[in-house]
Amino acid sequence: MKLLFIDGCVSQRGPASRTRALAEAFLSAFQESHPGAEVETVTLEALDFKPFLPAALNRRDELASAGAFGAPVFGLARQFQAADKIAAAPFWDMSFPAVMRIYIEHISANGLCYHYEAGGCHGDCRADRLAYLTTSGDFERPESLGVLYWKQLSKMFGVPRFDYVFAGGLDVDPAKAPELLEAACEQARALGRSF
Ligand SMILES: Cc1cc2nc3c(=O)[nH]c(=O)nc-3n(C[C@H](O)[C@H](O)[C@H](O)COP(=O)(O)O)c2cc1C
């Protein structure tokens, strides 16, 4: 089994990032209970990529029309297409850091990760599961866009099962943040063990 960790833990806290703590809780429990599994990490902050503008989209469309999905522009999409995955990012400005949105542009490759049929969009990813882990200043709301966005992406990419852990309310009362984070880390560990 192979797990792709989409690391969107962009944080001014550096290694003390609460989102990273949540991701590490998941990953350590996952690795303990799946000793043979391979974990591959894609660190979004380290990627040298740009949002797509029309000229780059035209080039990508030409390559897709020629079936040239081995081209470098499809590298992130090929990696995403092939594995089970977890994504982690803090809740920023109602969703997640912009670098994650750019990543989503790169993995949304028509003809590789999904295609259109008469009935609409059909997902082509090989994964059974996708989980999204996030931390937030405010408490969780049903309309929290980061979670909804990844839930919709799972559907679009044909990944049947979506789970998430939301560590909310971390900036409401600093005294209560460690307790809230630990409760969410416990959920993340349980998810990691059962993934
Ligand atoms: C640029 C930025 C934007 C943020 N936007 C939101 C937001 O829209 N809603 C919210 O509840 N918290 C927001 N927060 C608070 C973070 O989600 C929260 O502090 C989170 O735990 C940070 O994770 P970290 O410890 O991994 O950096 C924002 C924080 C930053 C730095």
The ligand as a MOL file (V3000), in Angstrom:
LIG
                    3D

  0  0  0     0  0            999 V3000
M  V30 BEGIN CTAB
M  V30 COUNTS 31 33 0 0 0
M  V30 BEGIN ATOM
M  V30 1 C -3.2320 33.8690 6.8940 0
M  V30 2 C -4.1750 33.2170 7.8780 0
M  V30 3 C -5.5200 33.1390 7.5910 0
M  V30 4 C -6.4120 32.5510 8.5050 0
M  V30 5 N -7.7470 32.4750 8.1810 0
M  V30 6 C -8.6040 31.8920 9.0500 0
M  V30 7 C -10.0000 31.7920 8.7330 0
M  V30 8 O -10.4780 32.2200 7.6850 0
M  V30 9 N -10.8260 31.2240 9.6420 0
M  V30 10 C -10.3550 30.7210 10.8400 0
M  V30 11 O -11.1470 30.2050 11.6190 0
M  V30 12 N -9.0300 30.7860 11.1490 0
M  V30 13 C -8.1510 31.3540 10.2910 0
M  V30 14 N -6.8060 31.4240 10.6010 0
M  V30 15 C -6.3260 30.8030 11.8580 0
M  V30 16 C -5.6690 29.4330 11.5970 0
M  V30 17 O -6.5190 28.5730 10.8800 0
M  V30 18 C -5.3000 28.7220 12.8940 0
M  V30 19 O -4.5410 29.5360 13.7440 0
M  V30 20 C -4.5460 27.4280 12.5850 0
M  V30 21 O -4.5240 26.5850 13.7230 0
M  V30 22 C -3.1040 27.7150 12.1500 0
M  V30 23 O -2.4410 26.4850 11.9820 0
M  V30 24 P -0.8840 26.2970 12.2850 0
M  V30 25 O -0.6780 26.2450 13.7740 0
M  V30 26 O -0.5890 24.9840 11.6040 0
M  V30 27 O -0.1910 27.4740 11.6550 0
M  V30 28 C -5.9150 32.0280 9.7320 0
M  V30 29 C -4.5430 32.1220 10.0180 0
M  V30 30 C -3.6820 32.7180 9.1210 0
M  V30 31 C -2.2060 32.8210 9.4400 0
M  V30 END ATOM
M  V30 BEGIN BOND
M  V30 1 1 1 2
M  V30 2 1 2 3
M  V30 3 2 2 30
M  V30 4 2 3 4
M  V30 5 1 4 5
M  V30 6 1 4 28
M  V30 7 2 5 6
M  V30 8 1 6 7
M  V30 9 1 6 13
M  V30 10 2 7 8
M  V30 11 1 7 9
M  V30 12 1 9 10
M  V30 13 2 10 11
M  V30 14 1 10 12
M  V30 15 2 12 13
M  V30 16 1 13 14
M  V30 17 1 14 15
M  V30 18 1 14 28
M  V30 19 1 15 16
M  V30 20 1 16 17
M  V30 21 1 16 18
M  V30 22 1 18 19
M  V30 23 1 18 20
M  V30 24 1 20 21
M  V30 25 1 20 22
M  V30 26 1 22 23
M  V30 27 1 23 24
M  V30 28 2 24 25
M  V30 29 1 24 26
M  V30 30 1 24 27
M  V30 31 2 28 29
M  V30 32 1 29 30
M  V30 33 1 30 31
M  V30 END BOND
M  V30 END CTAB
M  END
